[in-house]
Amino acid sequence: MRPYKSALGLVPDEDIAQASGVAVEVVQALREAFGLDAVAPSPDLASPAPVEDYHGPGLGYESLLGTMSGG
């Protein structure tokens, strides 16, 4: 928990608990002991859309692929 002490009051308790591997209650108790206010939970970030496989010419990389070594 010590490496995450500087994040108390700046990062949501849930995120610190997950990163440090302790219970949220422990993080909350430490934050309150230091007199720091709670931070709103982080919004869920949208996961990037998967890129579909492209089937076709090598987009100009054919000459490079022929010169690559196998090892």
Secondary structure as UniProt FT lines:
FT   HELIX           2..7
FT   TURN            9..10
FT   HELIX           13..20
FT   HELIX           24..33
FT   TURN            34..35
FT   TURN            59..60
FT   HELIX           62..67
//
